[in-house]
Amino acid sequence: MLITSIHLRYYRNFKIKKPRQDTPTPTCPAVSPALPVSSVTTIPVGKKAVKIKKKVKSAKTKGSKMKTGSNTDCCGLDLETEEALSRSPSPDPLMDHWQMDTDAALAELEIMEEPALPSTAKKEEENLTLVTKLSSKLNGTVVTPKKAHSKDKVSKEQMFLTALHTTNPFKSMPARKESPTLLPESVANCLRPSLFPRVPPYLKFIGHEESPCLKVPLPIQKHLKWKLTTITPIVVKKTLTNSGFRLVKSECDTAECPQEDDIITETIEWIGIWGKHMKSIMFRAIKDGQKMNHFPGTFQIGRKDRLWRNLQKLVCKYGISEFGIMPKTYVLPHDMKLLKHDWEKYAANNEKWIIKPPASARGTGIKVVSKWTQIPKKRPVVVQRYVSKPYLINGNKFDLRLYVLVTSVHPLRIYLYKDGLARFASVKYNDELSSLNDRYMHLTNYSINRLSKNYTPNEDFAACEGHKWTLQTLLQYLKSEKRVDTDSLWNAMKDLVIKTIISGEASISSLTKANITSRYNCYELFGIDVLLDEDLKPWLLEVNISPSLHSASPLDIHVKGPLVTTVLNIAQFQVPVKTNLEMLSKDKPHKLFQVPGHTNMDTVPKQNPKKLSGLPYDSRLYTVYLSKEERDKHIIYTNMEDRDMYLRDILSTLTPDDVRHLIQSEDELTQSGDMERIFPTPETHKYLGFLAGPRYYNRLFDAWETRYGRNREPGLELLRNLCDIGYHLEVPPVPLKPAPPLSALDGCRMMWTRRPRPRRSGRPCRPSRRWSTEAAAAARRTAQARAWGARAGRWRGSGRSGRSRCRRSSRAPSPRRKPATDLNENCCAPASDGPPC
């Protein structure tokens, strides 16, 4: 067992030979990350601790000192005060001291430590049996003990760690029950509760065709604003409006909003957006409480050239048998020599190659070639070996569109939509060289084949006809008609999806950490295109970071409508912070909001309204900052090399940060619906070795899924007990020097795309408003002096007049010299070598 610095510190304080006064009395086991949190499912009744007369007295004096030196009550925690954020609450004033659960175990171990006499061999054997029983308990789970050698003595460190892992911090904890949140009945209809107490509820999204629409109270609906973009799909708009959201624009439309200031205010206060991918640095502008449908850096798998480079790194490290999921690809012009070598190698077999732009979609610029002269030599393209023997249905080639949702990168959580699309080419396939120019035969993109005269739409999502099927219909057809093992095929596609996301996980994680300050801000839906060869092996074609959700047929609506609703529910939007709770509390009648674990659902009297402080978004649940104890735990378990060790110990000491991550994950899982979580699961620990390095949260979830993945109720009950005492709301203070926000000038520079036009000489020079008074006066004096010198004809000893010089200088600057783009430079600086005006 790994003996950490924390363990040794506790052991030195608990040596049997030391007097009791050296033992520090814990302030509150519930909020101390250094104490173990046992995996018990209920809070058991405290047992009578073994009393040690010499030690109890000193412990009481210690507790009394702590009591007089603190003003915070550990039991009277109020979420509406600043004292709720205290990291070191005092013990219960009704209790003399906190009784540590290790005392009873150490008392038994003290007996075992006494030297055994030769005549007491039988008693020594019984003691060793007791140690074996104690060491077999880990968080309430009985494990098979290792055989202890009878001749070896049990070390003091071993005895302490044995006692440490058999403790239960809830035995001596004062009871504190959390009453259910009071909500008006109208609010309860548009929200869904969390699985855990003291966690705000989530907004409920319903399908775009469901009726009636959700009736959201005005104090909440006033702040449910969704920012529209040019690519927001219609099915997303309908789902949002059906769920009570208001769609706002960045530019005012006089027909809808005559006041421009109102729409600017609405745009600033939006809580969700569905738009294009941005540069990573632009994600810093996302405010707390807002959600974006992208992560920083996902272009690492969205661009075909970056995707291939990332996969090649893993192929070189783990072999082509593990990551040979994409056809051999060449990124030109960098790989021109390598492509030339392989081209000559396969020339005798009439090998076919497909050319793709590195960052395009919908089949733009794609063509199949077989001659070297058709390869562009200077233009950046991606050349890929063509899968010349695809799996055919009714003689047609097809590919699959898989929808993948990533809700977190660190820890990594991946969901795969159980349905999807199978898109067929509109012309029957043949591999002759003369047919390479037929795009309707070799390309399966819907945007291309819908223009073919042979294209047949499919209006019935359950029918095997036309050139577009649903994924479930295809799998059913393969299982019934072709006798294909669809379960193995589905598992192979899940393996491909996980490895594809893992290939870009390192870059995405680092960019997210650098540009995102809240775990609430991001989620992303990917569209992964897969092709099946004649052996039904799935091949990765590309990854779309903005998959098309265009719904032009009943089949598309059947697939994409529930997809959007499920994605938004898993993303877990919460009530905005600016909601007027006082107005909301006036709505009657009041009704108790159902919280799992509570059974009391009686109606509350109207005369006793309660402030809805637990309703809106709480930023503490999504903080990325760690306390010192949490950082120490991260370092300890990240450096462990043996999986069995962190599986055994990492859940024995749950920190508040651990609880917050587990809460979010479990609440997500309840809304998965038609989506299947494919990572993490009890069987996906093999993929952890493919990551760039060991990550703490991935190991935490590996241990959680291994223990509770097949029976989640004990784990949920443990988290409920911790949330009921407010353990998950203990957060470290925010650093004093946060990352500075982007200034207006930085934002302008990042968005600057046009080159500035040269200044006309006829207009008077006006200094910029950003200048100081002294700089403006100096610039004016310089311009007047130069103008006077030009009029006097003294510019470089030339006899030409200043007027001709001004005409000459009014021309556009020479192309050899780039115009200045610095917004802080003097606008009067000369643009060429001629005299200024």
C-alpha positions in Angstrom: 0.0 0.0 0.0 1.2 3.5 -0.8 1.9 5.5 2.4 1.3 9.1 1.6 2.4 12.2 3.5 -1.1 12.7 4.8 -1.3 9.1 6.1 2.1 9.4 7.9 1.1 12.7 9.5 -2.0 11.0 10.9 0.1 8.0 12.0 2.6 10.1 13.9 -0.3 11.7 15.8 -1.8 8.3 16.6 1.2 6.4 17.9 0.1 4.3 20.8 3.1 5.3 22.9 2.4 9.0 22.6 0.1 10.7 25.1 -3.3 11.7 24.0 -2.7 15.5 24.2 -0.5 15.4 21.1 -3.5 14.1 19.0 -5.2 16.9 17.1 -9.0 16.8 17.5 -10.7 17.1 14.1 -12.9 20.1 13.6 -15.5 18.4 11.4 -15.0 15.1 9.6 -17.6 15.9 7.0 -15.7 18.8 5.5 -12.1 17.7 5.9 -10.8 16.2 2.7 -8.0 14.5 4.6 -10.5 12.2 6.4 -11.8 9.1 4.6 -15.4 9.0 3.3 -16.6 5.5 3.5 -18.8 4.0 0.8 -21.7 3.4 3.1 -25.1 3.8 1.7 -26.8 5.1 4.9 -25.7 7.1 7.9 -25.5 4.5 10.6 -26.3 5.1 14.2 -23.1 5.9 16.1 -21.7 3.1 18.3 -20.3 3.6 21.7 -16.6 4.4 21.3 -14.1 2.5 23.3 -13.2 4.8 26.2 -9.6 5.3 27.2 -9.6 7.1 30.4 -6.2 8.7 30.0 -7.0 10.1 26.6 -10.5 11.3 26.8 -9.7 14.0 29.3 -7.1 15.6 27.2 -9.3 15.3 24.2 -12.0 17.3 25.9 -9.7 20.1 26.8 -8.6 20.2 23.2 -12.2 20.4 22.0 -13.0 23.2 24.4 -10.2 25.3 23.2 -11.3 24.9 19.6 -14.8 25.8 20.6 -13.9 29.1 22.2 -11.7 30.1 19.3 -14.3 29.8 16.6 -17.4 31.7 15.8 -18.9 29.5 13.1 -21.4 26.8 13.8 -20.8 23.6 11.8 -24.4 22.5 12.2 -26.2 25.8 11.6 -25.0 26.2 8.0 -26.9 28.8 6.0 -26.5 28.9 2.3 -27.5 32.5 2.1 -24.6 33.8 4.2 -21.0 34.2 3.4 -20.2 31.8 6.3 -21.3 29.0 4.1 -18.0 29.1 2.2 -15.9 28.6 5.4 -13.4 25.8 5.0 -13.0 25.1 8.7 -16.3 25.1 10.6 -16.3 24.5 14.4 -17.7 21.4 16.1 -21.2 21.2 17.4 -21.5 23.3 20.6 -23.7 20.6 22.1 -20.8 18.1 21.8 -17.8 18.1 24.0 -15.4 16.8 21.3 -15.4 15.0 18.0 -14.8 11.3 18.6 -12.6 9.8 15.9 -13.7 6.4 14.6 -10.1 5.3 14.5 -10.0 5.2 18.3 -11.9 2.0 18.6 -9.9 0.3 15.9 -6.6 1.5 17.4 -7.6 0.2 20.8 -7.9 -3.2 19.4 -4.6 -2.8 17.5 -3.0 -1.7 20.8 -3.7 -5.1 22.2 -2.2 -6.8 19.2 1.0 -4.7 19.5 1.9 -6.2 22.9 4.7 -8.8 22.7 3.3 -12.3 22.8 4.6 -14.8 25.3 5.7 -18.3 24.1 2.8 -19.8 26.1 0.3 -17.6 24.3 0.7 -18.9 20.7 -3.0 -19.5 20.4 -3.8 -15.9 21.4 -1.3 -14.5 18.9 -3.0 -16.5 16.1 -6.4 -15.0 17.0 -4.9 -11.5 16.9 -3.5 -12.1 13.4 -6.9 -13.3 12.4 -8.4 -10.1 13.7 -5.9 -8.0 11.7 -6.8 -10.0 8.6 -10.5 -9.3 9.1 -9.9 -5.6 9.6 -7.7 -5.3 6.5 -10.3 -7.0 4.4 -12.8 -4.1 4.9 -12.6 -1.3 2.4 -15.4 1.2 2.4 -17.9 -1.4 3.5 -16.8 -3.8 0.8 -15.4 -7.2 1.8 -12.4 -8.2 -0.3 -10.4 -11.4 -0.3 -7.5 -10.9 2.1 -4.0 -11.8 1.3 -2.4 -14.5 3.4 -0.3 -12.9 6.1 3.0 -14.6 7.2 2.7 -15.7 10.8 6.4 -14.9 11.4 6.3 -11.3 10.2 5.2 -8.5 12.5 2.6 -6.1 11.4 4.2 -2.7 11.2 2.7 0.4 12.8 2.1 2.0 9.5 0.1 -1.0 8.4 -1.9 -1.0 11.6 -2.7 2.7 11.2 -3.8 2.4 7.6 -5.9 -0.6 8.5 -7.7 1.5 11.1 -7.9 4.5 8.7 -9.7 2.5 6.0 -12.2 0.9 8.3 -13.5 4.2 9.8 -16.8 5.7 9.1 -16.9 9.5 9.4 -20.7 9.6 9.7 -20.9 7.7 13.0 -20.3 10.6 15.3 -21.7 13.3 12.9 -24.7 15.3 14.2 -27.8 14.7 12.2 -28.8 17.5 9.8 -31.7 16.8 7.5 -32.3 19.0 4.5 -36.0 19.8 3.8 -37.2 19.6 0.2 -37.0 22.8 -1.8 -40.3 24.7 -1.9 -41.4 25.6 -5.4 -44.6 26.9 -6.9 -46.5 24.3 -8.9 -46.1 26.3 -12.1 -42.3 26.2 -11.7 -42.2 22.5 -10.9 -43.7 21.7 -14.3 -40.9 23.3 -16.3 -38.0 22.1 -14.2 -36.6 18.7 -13.3 -35.0 18.0 -10.0 -31.5 16.8 -9.3 -30.9 13.4 -7.8 -29.3 15.1 -4.8 -30.3 17.6 -2.2 -28.9 21.1 -2.2 -28.3 21.0 -6.0 -30.4 23.4 -8.1 -32.9 21.9 -10.5 -32.4 21.9 -14.3 -34.5 23.4 -17.1 -36.6 20.9 -18.9 -36.6 20.6 -22.7 -39.4 19.0 -24.7 -39.5 17.9 -28.3 -40.2 20.5 -31.1 -43.5 18.8 -31.9 -44.8 18.2 -28.4 -47.9 20.0 -27.2 -48.8 21.9 -25.2 -45.7 24.1 -24.9 -44.1 24.4 -21.5 -45.5 27.3 -19.5 -42.6 29.0 -17.8 -43.3 31.6 -15.1 -42.6 35.2 -16.2 -39.7 35.8 -13.7 -37.8 32.9 -15.1 -38.8 33.2 -18.8 -37.7 36.8 -18.8 -34.1 35.6 -18.6 -34.3 32.5 -20.8 -32.6 34.1 -23.8 -30.9 32.1 -26.6 -28.6 33.9 -28.9 -29.3 33.1 -32.6 -26.6 32.6 -35.2 -26.6 32.1 -38.9 -26.3 28.3 -38.5 -28.8 27.7 -35.7 -30.9 24.8 -37.1 -34.6 25.1 -37.4 -35.2 22.0 -35.3 -33.1 23.6 -32.5 -35.2 26.9 -32.8 -38.5 25.0 -32.5 -37.3 22.9 -29.5 -36.2 26.1 -27.7 -39.4 28.0 -28.3 -41.4 25.0 -27.3 -39.5 24.9 -24.1 -40.1 28.5 -23.1 -36.9 30.2 -24.5 -36.8 33.5 -26.3 -34.6 33.8 -29.4 -32.5 37.0 -29.6 -30.3 38.4 -32.3 -27.2 40.5 -32.3 -28.6 42.9 -34.9 -31.9 44.6 -34.4 -34.8 43.8 -36.7 -37.2 46.8 -36.7 -40.2 44.6 -37.3 -39.6 42.7 -34.1 -37.6 45.0 -31.8 -37.8 48.7 -32.7 -35.4 49.7 -29.9 -31.8 48.8 -30.7 -30.7 49.1 -27.1 -33.1 46.4 -25.9 -31.7 43.8 -28.3 -28.1 44.6 -27.3 -29.0 44.0 -23.7 -30.8 40.8 -24.6 -27.7 39.6 -26.5 -25.4 40.2 -23.6 -27.6 38.3 -21.2 -28.0 35.1 -23.3 -27.6 31.8 -21.5 -27.1 29.5 -24.6 -25.9 29.6 -28.1 -25.6 27.2 -31.0 -23.1 28.5 -33.5 -19.8 28.0 -35.3 -16.6 27.0 -33.8 -14.4 29.9 -32.6 -10.7 30.5 -31.9 -9.7 29.1 -28.6 -8.9 32.5 -27.1 -12.4 33.7 -27.9 -13.9 31.2 -25.4 -12.6 33.5 -22.6 -15.4 35.9 -23.4 -18.0 33.3 -22.3 -19.4 34.4 -19.0 -20.4 32.4 -15.9 -23.8 30.8 -16.4 -23.6 30.7 -20.3 -23.2 27.6 -22.4 -21.6 27.1 -25.8 -22.0 24.1 -28.1 -18.2 23.7 -28.6 -15.0 23.1 -26.7 -11.8 25.0 -27.5 -9.5 23.1 -29.8 -11.9 20.5 -31.3 -10.4 21.4 -34.7 -7.8 18.9 -33.7 -10.2 16.2 -34.8 -12.5 18.3 -37.0 -9.8 19.0 -39.6 -8.8 16.0 -41.7 -5.1 16.8 -41.6 -5.0 17.3 -37.8 -7.1 14.2 -37.3 -4.6 12.1 -39.3 -1.6 13.5 -37.5 -3.1 12.8 -34.1 -4.0 9.3 -35.0 -0.5 8.7 -36.4 1.1 9.6 -33.1 -1.0 6.9 -31.4 -0.2 4.4 -34.2 3.5 5.0 -33.7 3.1 4.5 -29.9 0.6 1.6 -29.7 0.6 0.0 -33.1 -1.6 -0.1 -36.2 -3.6 -3.0 -34.7 -5.1 -0.6 -32.1 -5.3 2.7 -34.0 -5.4 1.7 -37.6 -9.0 3.0 -37.9 -8.5 5.5 -40.7 -7.3 4.7 -44.3 -3.7 5.7 -45.1 -3.6 9.5 -45.5 -1.1 11.9 -46.9 -1.1 15.6 -46.1 0.2 17.6 -49.1 2.5 19.2 -49.8 4.4 18.0 -46.7 4.0 14.3 -47.5 4.6 14.6 -51.2 7.8 12.4 -51.3 6.1 9.7 -49.2 3.0 9.8 -51.4 5.2 9.5 -54.5 7.0 6.4 -53.1 3.7 4.7 -52.1 2.1 5.6 -55.4 4.8 3.8 -57.4 4.5 0.9 -55.0 0.8 0.4 -55.7 0.8 1.5 -59.3 0.7 -2.1 -60.6 -2.6 -2.7 -58.8 -4.4 0.3 -60.3 -4.8 1.7 -56.8 -7.5 4.5 -56.4 -7.0 7.6 -54.3 -9.4 10.2 -53.0 -8.6 13.9 -52.7 -10.2 16.0 -50.0 -9.7 19.6 -48.8 -8.4 19.5 -45.2 -11.2 21.7 -43.8 -14.4 21.3 -45.9 -17.7 19.6 -45.6 -20.7 18.3 -47.6 -18.5 16.8 -50.3 -17.0 20.1 -51.5 -13.8 19.6 -53.5 -13.7 15.8 -53.2 -12.8 13.6 -56.2 -11.4 10.1 -56.9 -8.3 9.8 -59.1 -5.9 7.2 -60.3 -3.2 9.2 -62.2 -0.3 11.1 -60.7 -0.9 14.1 -62.9 -4.3 14.6 -61.2 -2.6 15.2 -57.8 -2.3 18.9 -56.9 1.4 19.6 -56.1 1.2 23.0 -54.3 -2.3 23.3 -53.0 -2.8 22.0 -49.4 -5.0 18.9 -49.8 -5.4 15.5 -48.1 -4.9 12.4 -50.3 -6.3 9.2 -48.9 -6.2 5.6 -50.1 -9.7 4.7 -51.5 -11.6 1.9 -49.9 -12.2 0.1 -53.2 -14.2 -2.8 -51.7 -16.9 -1.3 -49.6 -19.9 -3.3 -48.2 -22.8 -3.0 -50.6 -26.5 -3.1 -50.1 -28.6 -3.7 -53.3 -25.4 -2.8 -55.2 -25.0 0.7 -53.7 -22.3 2.1 -51.5 -23.2 3.7 -48.3 -21.7 5.3 -45.2 -23.0 5.9 -41.6 -23.4 9.2 -39.7 -22.9 8.7 -36.0 -23.9 11.4 -33.5 -21.5 11.7 -30.6 -22.0 14.0 -27.6 -19.0 15.0 -25.3 -20.1 16.8 -22.1 -16.7 16.9 -20.5 -13.0 16.5 -21.6 -11.4 16.2 -18.2 -12.9 13.9 -17.0 -13.8 12.4 -20.4 -17.5 11.6 -20.8 -18.7 10.4 -24.2 -22.3 9.6 -25.3 -23.2 7.8 -28.6 -26.7 8.3 -30.1 -28.4 4.9 -30.6 -29.9 6.1 -33.9 -28.3 7.8 -36.9 -28.3 7.9 -40.7 -27.2 5.5 -43.4 -26.7 7.6 -46.6 -26.5 5.7 -49.9 -25.0 6.6 -53.3 -27.6 7.1 -56.0 -25.7 5.0 -58.7 -24.8 1.3 -58.3 -21.2 0.8 -57.5 -18.4 -0.6 -59.8 -14.6 -0.4 -59.4 -13.7 0.2 -63.0 -11.3 3.1 -63.7 -13.6 4.6 -66.3 -16.3 5.3 -63.6 -14.1 7.4 -61.3 -15.6 10.7 -62.5 -19.1 9.7 -61.4 -19.6 11.5 -58.1 -23.0 9.9 -57.6 -21.4 6.5 -57.5 -18.4 7.0 -55.3 -19.6 9.8 -52.9 -22.4 9.2 -50.4 -23.0 12.8 -49.2 -26.6 13.8 -49.2 -25.9 17.3 -50.4 -24.4 15.7 -53.6 -26.7 12.8 -54.3 -29.9 14.8 -53.8 -29.1 16.5 -57.1 -29.0 13.1 -59.0 -31.9 12.1 -61.1 -31.7 8.6 -59.7 -32.1 9.8 -56.1 -35.1 8.4 -54.3 -36.1 10.0 -50.9 -37.4 7.9 -48.1 -40.4 9.2 -46.3 -40.8 6.2 -43.9 -38.2 6.0 -41.2 -39.0 2.2 -40.7 -38.7 1.3 -44.4 -35.7 -0.2 -46.1 -36.1 1.9 -49.3 -34.8 5.0 -51.0 -31.3 6.4 -50.5 -31.4 7.3 -46.9 -32.2 4.9 -44.0 -32.1 5.3 -40.2 -29.3 3.5 -38.5 -31.7 1.3 -36.5 -33.4 0.2 -39.7 -30.0 -0.6 -41.2 -28.9 -2.7 -38.2 -32.3 -4.5 -38.2 -31.9 -5.3 -41.9 -28.3 -6.6 -41.5 -29.4 -8.8 -38.6 -32.5 -10.3 -40.3 -31.6 -10.4 -43.9 -27.8 -10.7 -43.9 -27.4 -12.7 -40.6 -24.8 -10.1 -39.4 -23.8 -10.0 -35.7 -25.0 -6.4 -35.1 -23.9 -6.4 -31.5 -20.3 -7.0 -32.5 -20.6 -4.4 -35.2 -22.0 -1.8 -32.7 -19.2 -2.6 -30.3 -16.6 -2.0 -33.0 -18.2 1.4 -33.8 -18.1 2.3 -30.2 -14.4 1.4 -30.1 -13.8 3.6 -33.1 -15.6 6.6 -31.6 -13.7 6.4 -28.3 -10.3 6.2 -30.0 -11.3 9.1 -32.3 -12.1 11.4 -29.4 -9.0 10.2 -27.5 -6.7 11.2 -30.4 -7.5 14.8 -29.8 -8.1 14.7 -26.0 -4.7 16.0 -25.0 -4.9 19.2 -27.1 -8.6 19.8 -26.4 -8.0 19.4 -22.6 -5.0 21.8 -22.5 -6.8 24.5 -24.5 -10.0 24.1 -22.4 -8.0 24.4 -19.2 -6.3 27.6 -20.5 -9.5 29.3 -21.8 -12.4 28.1 -19.7 -13.0 29.0 -16.1 -16.2 27.0 -15.4 -17.1 23.4 -16.1 -20.6 24.7 -16.9 -19.7 26.5 -20.1 -19.1 23.8 -22.8 -20.5 20.7 -24.5 -20.2 19.6 -28.1 -22.1 17.4 -30.6 -19.9 15.7 -33.2 -21.0 14.0 -36.5 -18.6 11.0 -37.2 -18.7 9.5 -40.7 -17.9 5.7 -40.9 -17.6 3.4 -43.9 -18.0 -0.4 -43.7 -15.7 -2.5 -46.0 -16.7 -5.9 -47.4 -15.6 -7.5 -44.1 -17.8 -5.2 -42.1 -14.8 -3.4 -40.5 -15.7 0.2 -39.7 -13.3 2.9 -41.2 -13.2 6.4 -40.0 -13.7 9.0 -42.8 -14.0 12.3 -41.0 -15.3 14.2 -38.0 -17.8 17.1 -38.3 -17.7 19.6 -35.4 -20.8 21.3 -36.7 -22.9 18.4 -38.1 -25.9 19.3 -40.2 -29.2 19.1 -38.4 -31.2 20.1 -41.4 -34.6 18.2 -41.3 -36.1 18.1 -44.8 -38.1 14.9 -44.5 -40.0 12.9 -41.9 -37.1 10.6 -41.6 -34.7 13.4 -40.7 -37.2 14.8 -38.2 -37.6 11.3 -36.6 -33.8 11.1 -36.0 -32.8 14.7 -35.3 -35.7 15.9 -33.3 -35.2 13.6 -30.3 -31.5 14.0 -30.8 -31.6 17.8 -30.1 -34.0 17.4 -27.1 -31.7 14.7 -25.6 -28.6 16.8 -26.1 -30.0 19.9 -24.5 -31.3 17.9 -21.5 -27.9 16.2 -21.0 -26.2 19.6 -21.2 -28.2 20.5 -18.0 -29.1 24.2 -18.3 -30.1 25.8 -15.0 -32.2 28.8 -14.0 -30.3 32.1 -14.5 -29.0 33.8 -11.5 -30.8 37.1 -12.2 -34.2 35.5 -11.7 -36.4 37.5 -9.3 -37.1 35.0 -6.6 -39.3 37.4 -4.6 -41.8 37.6 -7.5 -41.6 33.8 -8.0 -42.4 33.1 -4.3 -45.7 35.0 -4.6 -47.1 32.4 -7.0 -49.6 30.2 -5.3 -50.3 27.5 -4.4 -46.9 26.3 -3.2 -45.9 22.7 -3.6 -43.0 20.7 -2.5 -40.4 19.9 -5.1 -39.8 16.2 -5.3 -36.2 15.4 -4.3 -35.0 11.7 -4.5 -34.5 10.4 -1.1 -37.4 12.5 0.4 -40.9 11.1 0.6 -42.7 14.0 2.3 -44.8 15.7 -0.5 -47.5 17.4 1.6 -48.8 20.7 0.6 -47.3 23.7 2.4 -49.6 26.3 3.8 -49.9 29.5 1.8 -49.1 31.6 4.8 -45.6 30.1 5.0 -43.7 31.0 1.7 -40.0 30.3 1.7 -37.3 32.1 -0.2 -36.2 30.0 -3.2 -32.5 30.4 -2.6 -31.6 26.9 -3.9 -33.3 27.4 -7.3 -30.9 29.4 -9.6 -27.5 28.4 -10.9 -24.8 28.0 -8.3 -21.3 28.7 -9.7 -19.7 26.7 -6.8 -20.8 23.4 -8.3 -18.7 24.1 -11.4 -15.6 25.7 -10.1 -12.2 24.6 -11.4 -10.2 25.8 -8.4 -8.8 23.2 -5.9 -7.9 23.4 -2.3 -4.5 22.4 -1.0 -5.8 19.0 0.2 -7.5 18.4 -3.2 -4.3 19.2 -5.1 -2.4 16.9 -2.8 -4.8 14.1 -3.5 -4.6 14.7 -7.3 -0.8 14.4 -7.1 -0.9 11.2 -5.0 -3.3 9.3 -7.2 -2.0 10.6 -10.5 1.4 9.2 -9.7 0.2 5.7 -8.8 1.2 3.1 -11.4 -0.9 0.2 -10.1 -4.6 0.4 -11.1 -5.5 -1.9 -8.2 -4.1 0.6 -5.7 -6.2 3.6 -6.9 -9.2 1.4 -7.3 -9.0 0.4 -3.7 -8.2 3.8 -2.1 -9.3 6.7 -4.3 -13.0 6.5 -3.2 -12.1 6.1 0.5 -11.4 9.8 0.7 -13.9 11.7 -1.4 -13.2 15.5 -1.5 -15.8 18.1 -2.2 -14.4 18.5 -5.7 -14.8 14.7 -6.2 -18.4 14.9 -5.1 -19.2 17.8 -7.4 -17.9 15.9 -10.4 -19.8 12.8 -9.5 -23.0 14.7 -9.0 -22.9 16.2 -12.4 -22.1 12.9 -14.0 -25.0 11.0 -12.3 -27.5 13.8 -13.1 -26.4 13.6 -16.8 -26.9 9.8 -16.9 -30.5 10.2 -15.9 -31.3 12.2 -19.0 -29.3 9.9 -21.5 -32.5 8.5 -23.0 -31.7 7.5 -26.6 -28.0 8.1 -25.9 -25.7 5.5 -24.5 -22.7 6.5 -22.4 -19.8 4.7 -23.9 -17.1 6.3 -21.7 -16.6 5.8 -18.8 -18.1 2.4 -18.1 -16.9 -0.6 -16.0 -15.3 -2.0 -19.2 -13.5 1.0 -20.6 -10.5 1.2 -18.3 -8.4 -0.3 -21.0 -8.6 3.1 -22.9 -7.0 5.0 -20.1 -3.6 3.7 -21.2 -4.0 5.4 -24.6 -4.3 8.9 -23.1 -1.4 11.3 -23.1 -0.9 10.7 -19.4 -2.7 9.6 -16.3 -5.4 12.0 -15.3 -6.9 12.1 -11.9 -10.6 12.5 -12.8 -10.5 9.6 -15.3 -9.1 7.4 -12.5 -11.7 8.6 -10.1 -14.5 7.7 -12.6 -12.8 4.4 -13.4 -13.0 3.5 -9.7 -16.6 4.8 -9.4 -17.8 2.8 -12.4 -16.0 -0.3 -11.3 -17.7 -0.2 -7.9 -21.1 1.2 -8.7 -21.5 0.8 -12.5 -23.7 -2.3 -12.2 -25.5 -1.2 -9.1 -25.7 2.6 -8.8 -28.0 2.9 -5.9 -25.4 2.5 -3.1 -23.2 5.2 -4.8 -26.2 7.5 -5.2 -27.1 7.1 -1.5 -23.6 7.9 -0.5 -23.6 11.1 -2.6 -27.1 12.1 -1.2 -25.7 11.8 2.4 -22.8 14.0 1.5 -25.0 16.6 -0.3 -27.4 16.6 2.6 -24.8 18.1 4.9 -23.6 20.6 2.2 -20.2 18.8 1.7 -20.2 19.5 -2.1 -20.6 23.3 -1.5 -17.3 23.6 0.3 -15.1 25.4 -2.3 -11.7 27.1 -2.0 -11.5 30.9 -2.4 -11.0 32.2 -5.9 -7.4 33.3 -6.6 -6.7 37.0 -6.0 -5.4 37.6 -9.5 -7.8 36.0 -12.0 -7.1 36.0 -15.7 -7.7 39.5 -17.1 -10.7 39.7 -19.4 -10.2 40.6 -23.0 -10.1 44.3 -23.7 -12.0 46.0 -26.5 -8.7 46.6 -28.3 -7.7 42.9 -28.1 -11.1 41.8 -29.3 -10.8 44.3 -32.2 -7.4 42.9 -33.1 -8.5 39.3 -33.1 -11.5 40.1 -35.3 -9.4 42.3 -37.7 -9.3 40.9 -41.2 -9.2 43.9 -43.6 -6.0 45.8 -44.4 -6.4 49.5 -43.7 -6.8 51.8 -46.7 -4.2 54.6 -47.1 -5.2 58.0 -45.8 -6.2 60.6 -48.3 -4.0 63.6 -48.4 -6.8 66.1 -48.9 -8.4 65.4 -45.5 -7.1 67.0 -42.4 -5.2 64.8 -40.0 -7.2 64.1 -36.8 -5.6 62.3 -33.9 -7.3 59.2 -32.5 -9.4 59.6 -29.4 -7.3 57.1 -27.7 -4.3 59.5 -27.6 -3.5 61.6 -24.7 -3.6 65.4 -24.9 0.2 65.7 -25.0 0.6 63.1 -27.8 -2.1 64.9 -29.9 -0.4 68.3 -29.4 3.0 66.8 -30.4 1.5 65.2 -33.5 -0.1 68.5 -34.5 3.2 70.4 -34.2 5.0 67.8 -36.3 2.4 67.9 -39.0 2.5 71.8 -39.2 6.3 71.8 -39.3 6.4 69.3 -42.2 3.7 71.2 -44.1 5.6 74.4 -43.8 8.8 72.8 -45.0 7.0 71.4 -48.0 5.5 74.8 -49.0 9.0 76.4 -48.8 10.3 73.8 -51.2 13.0 72.6 -48.8 12.2 68.8 -49.0 15.6 67.1 -49.7 16.9 70.0 -51.7 14.4 69.5 -54.5 13.1 72.4 -56.6 9.6 70.9 -57.0 6.8 72.7 -55.2 5.1 71.2 -52.2 1.8 71.0 -54.1 3.2 68.4 -56.6 4.7 66.6 -53.7 1.3 66.4 -52.1 -0.2 65.0 -55.2 2.5 62.4 -55.5 2.1 61.3 -51.9 -1.7 60.9 -52.3 -1.1 57.7 -54.3 -1.5 54.3 -52.8 1.5 53.0 -50.9 4.0 50.8 -52.7 3.2 47.1 -52.6 6.7 46.4 -51.3 5.9 48.2 -48.1 3.0 46.9 -46.0 0.7 49.6 -44.5 0.8 49.9 -40.7 -1.9 47.8 -39.0 -1.2 48.8 -35.4 -4.2 50.7 -34.1 -2.0 52.6 -31.7 0.3 54.1 -34.3 0.2 57.7 -35.4 -2.3 58.2 -38.2 -0.1 61.0 -39.5 2.9 58.7 -40.1 4.0 58.8 -43.8 2.8 55.9 -45.9 5.7 56.1 -48.4 9.1 57.5 -48.9 7.7 60.7 -50.4 7.1 63.9 -48.5 4.0 64.0 -46.2 1.2 66.4 -46.8 
